[in-house]
Amino acid sequence: MPQITIPARADAARTSLRPFLLRMHFYIGLFVGPFIFVAALTGLLYVLTPQIESVLYRGALYTDSTGPARSLADQALAARDALGADLAVSAVRPAPAPGMTTRIMFSDPALGESENRTLFVDPATLEIRGDLTTYGTSGILPFRITLDYLHRNMLMGNAGRYYSELAASWLWVAVLGGIALWATGPRKRRALSAMPAPQRRRWLHGTIGVTLGIVLLFISATGLTWSQQGGARFQALQDQLGWNTPSASAALAGPAVAASEHGDHGAHMHHDPAAREDRLDRLDAVASAARAGGIDSPMMEIRLPKPEQAWVVREYDRSWPTQVDTVAIHPDTMQITSRADFATFTLIPKLIRWGIDAHMGILFGVPNQILMALVAAGLMVMIVYGYRMWWTRRPAASEPLSDTWRRLPAAQRALWLALAVGLGWALPVLGVSLAGFVAIDLLRSRMA
């Protein structure tokens, strides 16, 4: 008897699992598909725009003037004088190559988080070539800032970030479920051209999903690290496991030396906002100290110190090879007080850095852009095929998810329930939306 019963039970379990996965995949596609589609579309636009941005803002980014560059202090003073506003210089990005401009960045309380008002200065003539808002470490300009906000929150602030978190939370589930359905479904028996239209759409939908599966899982995972709720869980895990990215500390062991104690090197050490401005004459010395200390990328940012803190100089070249070293420099002695070199990072922080940059399409330059654009386009096509399949085959009354759930063996139900609870805790947006799926399905089942 056992020789007959056990295989029969195993076969019944497999037979009952596929309808459940199919209905779950359907719910994800129907309700979350639009959010994933919008995220893919805005992501596609974002990765294609660096070259467009360089054309749109060519006048600010580039210059035809020739001759030796003036000091960084002169460039910063020229920008401050041109601005004529009560804003403090927060950072300086020297021109990374001949024919390019220097960025003098000002902290502006009227702008959003991580945004700066940036003046673009011709290093040779001190001409102000542009006055634009820049954002984040990448220093993206207004056109791409808008696309970044569209991708992240649909221009709706923190509340809108739940849209992208919903998409990232379910994308990996949809991909794994689709791969499982593809692996357990019927194999293609005829040439694609000989298939009837519905079967061709199903085959294309599944084949695109399986082909892009690895990259889509990667996009989902890296996207979740930026999310509100799931990202907070991931940050807590990083803290617990010691996976945090090392950083250089701007704190000084003791107070900075006052002017009377260290000649004019300590001049202007006041606790008012003008103290930062008065230190502009030290920019060139700080840049030289950073170069001597190993900051060798042309893409360098010098952040002005707060009172009794060190200067912070960092590289921001996140292409390949990655150059994101950071040093802190004492404001009086010009000695390095702290540093964080990418080469000394442990594996996990390096993978996180590379993963985020690859997600943004900047790690390997144009090839990375092309790959992400193709994946985003493929994802949108797959979603459109999915909706087309549903629309052409929608029955008047299809089987509720709850019915397929009841047919699962008790052990499988317990396993899926435990998995749902665990994922709902780790990814709260997924958990809340899953509860919504269940509520809709139960209501539909009751009405039927």
N, C-alpha and C positions, 0 to 999 in steps of 0.2 A: 504493500500500500504506500509507504513513504516514497518509493521510487516513482510513483505516479503523481502523488500529491504535491511534492516540493517543486518539480518542474512546472506543474500546472499553476501553482501559486506565483512562481517567478514570472511566468508568462503573463498571468493576469495583472501583476504589478506593473510590468512594462506596458501592457495594453491600456491600463488606466492612467499611467503617467503622461503619455503623449497628449490625450485630450486636455488634461489639466495645463500642461505647458503651452498648448496651442491657445487656450482661452486666456491664459495670463499674458502671453505674447500679444494677443489681440488687444487686451485692455491697455497695455503699455503703449502700443502703437496708436490706438485711438485717442487716448487722453493726453499722453506725453509727447506723441509724435510732433505736434505743432511747435512745442517748446524746443525740441531737439532740432527741428527744421530751422527755426529762427536762429538758434545758436550756431548752427552750421553755416547759414547764410552770412551772418555778421562776422563769423570767424573767417570765412572765405574772403570777404571784403578786406578784413584787417590784414591778412597775410599778403595780400596783393598790393598794398598801398605804400610800402617804403619808397619804391621808385617814383610813384605818383607824387608823394610828398616832397621828394627832392626836386621835382619839377615845379610844383606849386609854389614852393618857398625858396626857389633858387636865388632870388635877389637877397634874401636874408642869410642863406647858408654859404654863399660863395662870393668871391670878390676877384676882380681882374687887376687890382693894384699890385705893384711890385715894390721891392725894397725891403730893408730889414724891418722886422717886427719891433714895435715899441714894447716897453716893459709891461708886464701884467698889471702893475700898479697904475700906469698911465691909462691903460685900457679900461680898468675898473672905474677910475676917476672920471673918464670921459663918459662912460655910461651913466654914472651917478649924476653928473652935471646935466646931461641931456634929459634925464628923467625928471629932475626938478621936483620930485615928490618925496614925502617923508617915509621912504621905504629903505630897509637895510639890505645891503648886499649879503646874500646867504651863501653863495657859492660861485665859483668861477670854473669854466671849462675852457682851457686854452685851445686855440685852433689846432685840430689834430693833424693838419697837413697844410702845405702852402696852397694858397688860393681859397682857403676856408676861413670862416669868421670865428671869433672867440665869443663864447656865451657868458654874459654877466647876469647872474640869476638873483632876483630880488624876492624876498618874502612879502607876499601881499595878502593881508587878511580877507580881502574881498574874493579871493580865489578859493577853490576847493582843496581838499586834502591832497598832498603830494604835488600840487600845482605851483608853479613859479611864474612870475612875470620876468621874461628874459629879453635882454637887449643883445643884439648881435653886432659886434664891433669889428671893423676892419683892423687887423693887427698893425698894418703899416701906416694907414692914414688916420686912424681913430674915428672914421666915419661910422655913424650908427646906421646899419644896414637893415635892421628890422626890430620890431617890438612885438613879441608874440608870447602867448601862454605855452609853457612846456610842462610835461607831466612825467613823473616817475624817474626811475634810474635810466630808462631807455631814452628819456628826453624827447618823447614824441611831440609833434606839433598839432595845432588845432584840428586839422582834418582827421588825423588818426586818433586824436583824443576822443572825438565824437564817435568814431567807429568802436573804439575801446569801450566806451560807456554803453553803446548799443549792445555790444556783445556781452557785457557784464551785467547790466541792470536795465536795459531798454530805456535809459535816460530817466529812470524813476528813483534814483538814489538807492539807499540801502534796502528799501522794501522791494525794489525791482530785482535785487540780487537773488531772490528766491526763485525767479524764473530760470536763471542759468544753473542754480543748484539743483532744481528739479530735473533739468535736462541731464546734467552730469550724473546725478544719483541713479537715474534709470537707464542711462545709455548702456552701461556695462551689463546690466541685468538683461536688457533686450538683446544685446549681442550674444551673450552666453546662451540665452534661451533659444535664439534663432539658430545658433550653431548646433544645439542639441536637437532641434526639430529637423534641421537639414541632415544631420547624421543618422537619424532614425526614420527618416521619410523614404518614400519610394525613389529609386534611382532613375535618372533620365534614360528612357528607352529609345528615343529617336532623335534625329538631328533637330537643332533649334529651329531651323526654318520650317520643319514639318510639324512642329507643335501647334496645337490650337492656341489662340491668343491668351486665354486664361492660364493655361499651363506654362506658356512662355513667360508671362509676367511673374508667375510664382518662381520659375527657375531663375530668372534674372534677379529678382528680389533676394532670393536665398544665396545665389552665387556672389553677388556684390557684397552681401553681409559677411559671408565666410572669408572672402578675399581680403576685405578691409578689417577683419575682426581684430587682429593684434593691435593695429594702429588705433582703432576705435576704443579698445580697452585702455590703451595708453592715454588717449585724450581724456577719457572719462576720469581716470585716476588722477592725472595732473590737474584737471579742472577742479576736482573736489578739494585739492589742497588750498585753493583760493576761496572756497565757499564760506558762507557765514557759519552755519551750524556744523556741517561735516568738517570744515576746515578747523574749527575750534577743537573738535575731537582729535583731529590729526595733530594739531599743535600740542595738545595735552600728551599724546602718545610720544611725540618727539621729546618733550620735556622729561617724560618718565624714562625713556630709553637713552637719553643723552645724544639724540640725533640732531640737535640744534646746530645751525651754521655758525662757526666761530666768527667773532667780530672784534675789531680793535676798539679799545676803551678810550674815550676822550677824557676820562677823569685823570687828574694829576695827583701824584703822591702827596703833594703839599700845595699851598697857595702859590700862584705865579709871583715871580719876583717883582716888586714895585719899582717904579722909576728911580726912586732915591737909592735903592739897593743895588741896582744893576745898570746904572747909566741910562742911556736913552733906549736900550733894548726893551725895557719894561714900560716905556711911555704909553700913556693913554689906557691904562688898565682900570677903567671906570666901570661901574655897574649900571650904566645907562645904555640905551640902544646905540648911541653914537660910538660906543667903545668898539663895536665891530667895524664901523666905517673907518675909524682912525687907524685900524690895523691894515688897511689896504696896502700901505707901503711895505709890508712884509711879504706880500704875495710871491715875489720872485725868489726871496730867500727860502720860503717854504717849498716852492716848486723844486728848487735846486736840492734841498735836503731830501725831498721825496725821491727824486731821481737817483741821488746817491744811495738811498736806502732800498733801491730795488724796484721802484715804480717805473717801469720801462715802457708801458703802453702809451702810444700817443693819445689815447682816449683816457684822459685823466681829469678828475674833478677835485677841486680844492674847496673844502667847506670851512668857512670862517668860524672861529671858536666863540663860544659864550665866555663870559668872564670866568677866569680861573679854570678853564678847560683847555685841552690841546686842540691844535689844528688837526683835521682829519682829511687825508688825501687818499682817494680810491681810484682804481681803474674800473671802467665800465664797459669794456669790450667783452661781450658775452657770446661772441661767435667762437669759431674753433681755430686754434686752441684758446680756451677760455682764459681771459685775463681780468680777474676781479680782486686782486690783492688790495689790502687796505693798510695804511700806517697812520698812527697818531704821532704828532710832532709837538714837542714842548714849545710854547710861544716865546720863551726867552733864550733857551740854549740851542734850539733847533735840533735837539736830539730826539730820536725815535723812542717814544715811551711805551708803545704797544703796537702790535701788528697782527694781521690775519692773512696768511698766504694761502691761496687756493691749493697749492701743491701739498700743503700739510693737512688739508681737510680729510676727514675719514670718508669712507666710500659713500655712506648714505647722504650726507650733505652734498657731495659732488653729484650723486644721481639726482637729487632733488633740483639742484641748480641746472643741470643739463636737461632734465625733464621739462622744467618750466620753459626754458629757452627754446627747446625743440617744439613745444606746444605753440609758442608764439611765432615760430617760423624763422628764428634768427640764429640758431645754433650753427647751421652749416650754410648760411646764406641762401642764395637762389635755389639750390637743390631742395633745401628744407622748405622754402616757400612753395615750390612746385608740388612737393609731396603733400603738404597740408592742404593745398588748394584742391588737388585731385581727390583726397579723402573727403573733404567737405562736400565737394560736388557729388561724389559717389553716394554719400550719406543722404543728400537731398533727393537724388534719383531713387534711392531705395525706399525712402519714406513715401514719395509720390506713387511708386509702384504698389506699396503696401495699401495706401488709401484706394487706389484704383481696384485692387483685388477685392477689398472689402465692399466697395460700392457696387461692383458688378455681380458679386456673389451674395450680397446681404440677404439672409432669409427673413421671412416675416417673424419668426420666433426662433432664435438660436438658443442653445443650451447655456444656462447660467454657469458661471464659474463655480458657484457653490455646489452644483450637482456633480461636476467633475471632481471637486474636492472630496465629496462624500464617498466616491467610488475608490479613492486611494486606500491602500492598506493602512491600518492603524499606525504601524511603525513609520511609514512615510509621512503621514499627517503630523505625527509628533516631531519628526525631523524638520519638516517644512515650517511648522509653527515655531520651533526653537530658532531656526534660521531667521525667520521674519522678525522675531523679537530682538535678536542680536543685531541684525542690520538696522532695525528701527531705532535702536539706541545709538549705534555708531553713526548713522546717517538719518538724523531726525526728519528731514524733509521727505526722504523716501518712506519713513515709517508713517508719517501723517498722511501722505498721499495714498499709501497702500490701504490704510484704514478707510480712506475715501472710496477707493475701488471696491472694497468689501461692502461698504454701506450701500453704494449704488447697486451692486450686484444683488444684495439681499432685498432691497426695495423692488428691484426689477423682478426677482423671483417671486416675491409676495404678490406683486400685481398680476403676474402671469397665473 
